[in-house]
Amino acid sequence: MRIRFCLLLMLIIPALIKAQTSYEDSLNTYLKNYVSGHEVVTGADKQKIKFFPVNKYYRITASVELKENSSWFLMKTSGKEKQRYRVFGVLHFQVHDTAVSLNIYQSSSLMNSDKYKDYLFIPFTDKTSGIETYGGGRYIDLVISDIINKTYTIDFNKAYNPYCAYTTGYNCPIPPQENDLPVAVKAGELNFSKH
């Protein structure tokens, strides 16, 4: 009986280690591709794009409260132009044992594009904003089909900076106050500095 149990452990433990490594490996590959394909930061400056260490803890399954036909509103941006959005749904989840929520937004202009009509995004700020991360907040992208059975796995390791974090001249949406998390999210992209 004991030998059988030991054999079983010998099979399970490497599989668990491989599963953990696979997640970190896939995230690190994702982040490398993000840096290499960056459209605003170029050349040697790409080496200055930094991230928190990948942390599986910040990959969280959230329940989604869909908001059908919510009203359109003008979201403030870093420039002069406001952009038209509506709340597509609300994520409910926990970070550091704190119950939080984030709105998922849908852009009216992107709905007219065949390529981006299913595009959604989550702009947010947290207790790291303006300290370790960009003060104007960070973004997470998703598409409608990522929401399955009223759940969505939000991965803060994929949180990225808007273009305004690197240079001027963009109208980057500013996360509404409803999307200011009362916790520190130590995952995703760090503040950008050319120094």
N, C-alpha and C positions, 0 to 999 in steps of 0.2 A: 504494500500500500504506500509506504513512504517513498520507495523507489519510483513508483508511478507518479506521485506528487512532484518529486524532484524533476522528473522528465518533463512533466507538464510545465513547471516553472521555467525550465531551460528553453521551452518553445515560446512561452508567453513573453518573458522579459525582453528578449531581443526584438520581438515584434513591437512591444510598447516603446522601446528606445528608438526603433526605426520610425515609428509613427510620429514621435515627438521631433526627431531630427527632420523628417520630411516637411513638417509644417514650417520650421525655422528655415530650412533650405529654400522652400518655395517662396517664403516671404522675402528672404534675402535676394533671391533672383528677381522677384517683383520689384524690389526697391532699386536694384542695379539697373533694371530696364527703365524704371521711372527716371533715374538720373541720366542715363545715356540718351534717352529720347526727349529730354527737357527742351522746350522750345524757346525759353527766355534766357536761362542760364547756359552759357556756351563756353567752349574751350576749357582752360585750366580751372575756371571758376566752378565747374561742375564738381570738383573735388571738395568744395566748401559746402555742398549740400549734405547735411548730417541728419541722423535719426537717433531716437532713443533705441537702446537694444531691443530686438524683437522680444515681445513678452506675450505668451499665449493667454495670460490672464485678461488681456485687453481685447480678446476676441470673444464677444458676448452675444448670446442669443437673446433677442428682445422680442416682446410681443408688439404687434402693430395694430394700432387702432386707426382704421382707414377713415378718411374724411371725404365723403363723396360730395362733389359739387360745392366745395368750399369757395368762399368769395376770393376774388383776385385782389391783390394789394400791391403797392409800389414799395419794393425793398430798397433801402438806402445802399449806395455803393461808395467806393472810395473816390469816385469822380463826381461829375456834375449830373450824370444821367442816372435816374432810378430805373430799376428793372421790375417787370410785372411777374409776380409769382402767386401761387396759392399753396396752402398746406395740403399735401397729398395724404399724409398720415402722421401719426404720433408714435414714436418708439417709447416703450416702457421697459426699463431694465435696472440693474443695480451695478454700482461701481463702489468698491471699498465698503460694502454693506449699506450704501446710501441709495435709496430709491430715487431714480432720476428719469427725466423724459427729454426727448429731442424731437423737434418737428422735422419731417421730411418735406422738401419743397419741390414744386414742379414749375418750370418756366413756361410762360405762354408763348414766347418766341420760338423755343425749341420744339414745341408741339407741332409746329408747321413744317418741321424738317423730317424727311423720311428716315434719315440716319439717327437723329436724336430725339424722336418723338416719345420714346419710352424712358428717356433720361430723367433721373431724379437726383437731388443732392441734399446733403446735410451739412450746412455751415454751423460751426460751433466755436465757442470760447470755453475756457476752463481756468482753473487756478494757476496753470503754467503760462497762460497768455500774457505777453508783455514781459515775461521773465525768461523762461527757457524756450518758449515758442513765440511765434509771431503775434504781436499785440492785436492785429486785425482778425485773428481767428484762423481756423483751419477748415478744410473741406473733406468730405468723404462722398464719393460718387457711387451710384447704384442705378439699376434699371428696374422697371416694374416687375419683371420676372424673377428678380432676386428675392421678392417677398413671397414666401411659400406658406400656405395655411396660416396666414396672419402672423407669421414670424419672419424675422430678418436677423441674420448674424452680422452684427456691426463689428468691423475689425479696425480698431483705432490705430493699429500698426500701419495702416494704409492712409492715415490722415496726412494731407499734404497742404502746403502753403499756396495761397492764391498768388497770381503773378505780381500783385502789388507788393509782396514781401521782398521782391528783388529789384523792382524799378518803378518809375512813375509812368503815367499815361494810360492806365487801365481802369475800367469801371468794375472793380471787384465787389460783389455783394458783401455787405457787412452783416455778420450773423445777428439776427434779431435777438432782443433781450431774452426771449423765451428759450433760446438755445445756448444760454450761458450756464454751463454746468458748475455746481457748487463744490466740485472735487477736482483734484489734479489728475489729469490724464497723461501719464508719462509714457506715451507711445506715439509713434508717427514722427513726422518731420519736426526738426528743431528750428530755432530762429536762424536766419541766414545772415552771415556776415562776411564781407569781402576781406576783412582784416585777419 
